[in-house]
Amino acid sequence: MRKKVHSKFLFCALLACFGASLSADGEAANETLALPKATIDGTGTGWRALGEKDFLPVNCKPETWTWTNETVHCTGTPTGVIRTENVYTNFELVAQWRHLKSGGNSGIFVWATPESIHDLEQGKRGPFPSGIEVQVLDHGYKEQYEKGNKKADWFTTNGDVFPVGSTRMKPFPPISPDGSRSFPSKNLSKGVGEWNHYYIRAINGEIRLWVNGEEVSGGNNVQPARGHLCLESEGAPIDFKGIRIRALP
């Protein structure tokens, strides 16, 4: 009788320990899932800020873009771009942005060709250069688009990457119905009035985009893979800040 009681006691004790172990493992797993995503902030060796002195006007009005330290405000009118003085091939770029109006539309152009920029400056084409556009679009844009009984299946509001003009790119999946855009694998963009963080890596004709700490879209076989960086004005007010770049070999 005493042996049976002892065996039951041991069994219950082991069961309790096993349950506690599972609970601890579960808590550890939850803590791991709750860890913040890694975000490249543009600090460290080789990184430098891009400010007013680094950008030149192309086809906007002087009052379209207003700089305050490392923050730039865009009125959204007229539609057009400003561009970096320098031309880049391989680089990393970080930037934060926030739309100030629901449905706001903007973008960051990568590898904008000098030839197309020259044509814009001469008024021979418009309003955007040839290059890769990294979309900066507020969620309200989709809502407004669909109010016109149109199907918003050819774009998203979470970080599309796509070629413009004569530039070519093979998009990473998921891909838009027409095969031109790399759609984001996750919906991570924040809404109007909130700051979003983009990290862009452009190396050897391949471009990848991280939105708020996670990689979501991109493409490769970009031709040409050399050019200016541009900030886009397209109809609505927007702020950019913390624009930093690291040129790579």
Secondary structure, 3 states (H helix, E strand, C coil): CHHHHHHHHHHHHHHHHHHHHHHHHHHHHHHHHCCCCCCCCCCCCCCEECCHHHEEECCCCHHHEEEECCEEEECCCCCEEEEECCCECEEEEEEEEEECCCCCEEEEEEEECHHHHHHHHCCCCCCCCCEEEEEEECCHHHHHHHCCCCCCCCCCCCCCEEEECCCEEEECCCECCCCCCECCCCCCCCCCCCCEEEEEEEECCEEEEEECCEEEEEEEEEECCCEEEEEEECCCCEEEEEEEEEEEC
